[in-house]
Amino acid sequence: MAETPPASGGPVKDADQDAIILWHVPLSRSMRILWLLNELDLPFSLRVMDLRSKDMREAEYEAIHPVGRAPALQIDGSVIHESGAMVEYLCETRGPHLGRAPGEEGRLGWLDWLHFAETIGQHIANLTQSHLMLRDPATRSLTVMKLETARLARTLRLVEQTVEEQDWLMAGGFSGVDCAVGWSVWTARRFVPLSPALQAYADRCAERPAFQRALPKDGEVVLYDRDFYEVSDA
C-alpha cells in the first residue's frame, strides 16, 4: 500500500535506501508500474510528478533520472528507469505468479508481450507529443499524426486477435504483461476507436481493484484532459 506522497520527486535520503519508491506522472506509462505494485500489494512510497512543471528538470530529480522522465523506481538499493525492466524485475522478485521464469512454459510469449507493450507505447507517446506538447498547431505535422494514428490502430490488431479468444494475454490468466499492454490499450482509446474485443479487454483491466487504486486522485494534475483526441484536417 502506498504511503502519503510528497508533492514532487526529491532526493532519496539514506534512511530510504531500502524502501520501494515510485516516481509517477498520473495517466502516463508509469501507471503500469503503480498498477503492478498494487496488484502485488507491496509497501511503497509514491512521488507524484507534474510533466508540465519544472519538477522533472530540477537537479534533485536529475540525480534520480538523468533523462528527466517517468517512471523511476527505487528498489533493492538501485534505481530502474525502464518500465519494462520494472515489470520483469517486480514479477521475478516479488510476484512470480504474475511472471514466467526462465525455462518455465510460456516464458517466450510473456517476454514478447512485455516488449510489445513498448511498441504500442511508442505510438501513444508520439501522438501524445503531437496533441498535447506541441500546443501551437503550426508546429504539428498532420501527416505524421495521421501515420501514427494508423500505426497505432494496426499495432493493436495483435492484441485484438488474442483477447478475442481469451480474457488475458496469457492463457493461464492475468499476469504482469497485462499491466504493461493493458495500460497501452486503455490509453490508446484516446486516439483510436477500440474494437469490441479490445474495449472489453480494456474494461476488464479497468475493473480490477488494483487498477482502480492506480487512477489519479482528486486534485492531481493528469497527463490527458480529453477522452478522445481527433486528428483534424483543419
N, C-alpha and C positions, 0 to 999 in steps of 0.2 A: 504494500500500500504506500502511495506517495506521501511524503511529508509536505507541509506547507511550503510552497516555493518562494524564493526571493523574486523580486520584480524582473531581474535580468541575470545573465550569467556573470560570474565573478571568479576570482582566483580560488583554486582549491586549497584549503588550509590543510596543514599537516594532519590534523585530527580527522580529516575527511578522507584520507588516502584509501582506506579500506571500504568506504561506502560506495554504493552504486549511485551515480548521478547522471541524469539525462538532461542535456540542453536541447530545447524543443521550441519549434515555431508552430503554433496551433494550425492545424489543417495541412501542414506541409508533410513531406515524406517522413519526417521524424515521428509522425503519428504512428507509423508502422511499429516503431520500437516501443513507444508508450503503450500501444495496444498489447504487444507481446509481453512486456513487463507485467501488465495487468493480468494477462492470461496465466502467467506463471506465479502470480500472487507474491511477487518479491518485494521486500522493503527497498525503497529507493527515494532519492530526492529529485525533484523536478525543478529545473531552472527555465522559466518561460521567457522566450526572446521575442522581440518585435523586429521582423525582417526590414521594416522601413525606417527604423530608428538607427542611431549610431552605435547601439549596443554591440552589434556584431563586428564592428570595425574598431572597437576600443582595444587598448593594449591588453587589458585583463582577459578578454575573450580570445584575442590573437594568441595568447600563451596557451590556450586550450585547443583552439582550432585555427591554425595559421592561415587557412583559406577563408575563414570568416563565414562558414556555412553551418547549417544544422542538418542532421543531428550530430552531437558529440556525446559519447558515452564513456564515463569513467567506470572502470570495473577491474577488480583484482590488481589495483595499483597502476593500471595503464589507461590510456585514452584511445578509443577506437573512433575513426572518422567516417567509415563507410557503413551505411545501414545494412547492406547485405552481409557484411562481416559480423555486424552486431547480431543479426538474426541467427547466423550459423553458430556463433560463439555462445550465445544465450541458450540455444537449444542443446548444444553439446555439453555445456557445463551445468545448466540449471533445469533444463526441460527435455531430457532425451525422448520423452513420449511425444514431443512435438517435432522432433527431428528424425534423421535417418543416419545412423553411424556408418563409418566406412565398413564395407563388407556386408552391411545389412540390406535385405531386399528392399528395393525402392530408392536406394541412395542416389542412383544416377538421375532418376526422374525428379527427386526432391531438389537436387542441386540445379538441374536445368530450370525448374520453376523459379528457384531463388534468384538466379541471374537473369531470367527472362523478365522479372519484375523491373529490372533496371532499363530494359528495352522499352517497356511501356512508360516507365517513369521519365525517360529522356524526352519522349514526345510530349508528355504532360508539361515537363519543365520548359520546353521550347514554346509551347502555347501560353503557358503562364507568363513567360518573359514578354511575349508579344502583346498579350491582352492587358497585363497588369503593370509591368515595369516600364514599358515604353508608353508613357502616358500621352505623348504627342502623337496623334495618328499619322502625322507626316513622317515619323521615324519608323513606322511599321512597314513591312513588306506583305502586301496582300497575297502575293504568290506563295511566299514561304508559309504564311498562316494556312492557306488552303492545302498546301502539300502536307504540312504537319497534321492537320485535321484528318486528311485522308489516310496518312500513315498510321495514325493512332487507331482509327477505325479498323484498318486492316490487321494491325497487330493484335487487337482484341479477339480476332476470329479464333486464334488458337485456344484462348481461354474458353470461348463460347463452345467450341467443339467438345471440350472436356466437361464443362458444367451442364451441358445438355444431357449427359449420361450419368452424372453422379453429383452429389451435393458439394463435395470439396475437391480440391485439385488432386489429392492423393486418395487412392481407392480405400485406404484404411481409415479415412476420416479427417477431421480438421487437424492442421499442422501449422508449423511456423511459416511455411510458404504461403499459406492463406493470408497471414498478416501482411506479407510483402506484396503479393499480387492482388489480394482483396482490396487493400487501400488504393492501389492503382486503378482498379475497375470502379470503385466507389467514387474516386475523384474524376475519372475520365468522363463521367456523365455530365460534367460541367462544360465539356467541349464537344461531345458527340452523343447522339441518342443511343441508348443501350437496347439491345435486343431483349425479348422477354427472358431468355435464359440468363443473360448477363445481369439483367435487373434483379432477377430472383436471387442470383448469387450475391450481388451487392447487398440485397436486403437481408440475406442470411448472415452476412458478415456484420452488418449494422445492428442486427438484433442481439448479438452476443453481448452479455453484460460487460465484458472486458473492453469491448469496442465502445460501448456507451460511456464508460468511465474515461476513455481517451478523448472524447469530444471536448471542444473548448468550453471553459467555464464562463459564466456571466462576467462581462467586463473585459475578457481577454481580447486583444487585437488579433484578428484572424487574417489569414492569407487571402481568402476569397470573399468577395462581398456580393456575388451574384450566384444564382442557381445554375445559370447557363450563359456561356459567352459565345455569341454568334459571330461568325465571320461575315462581315457586311461588304458588299461591293461599293458602298458609298465612299 
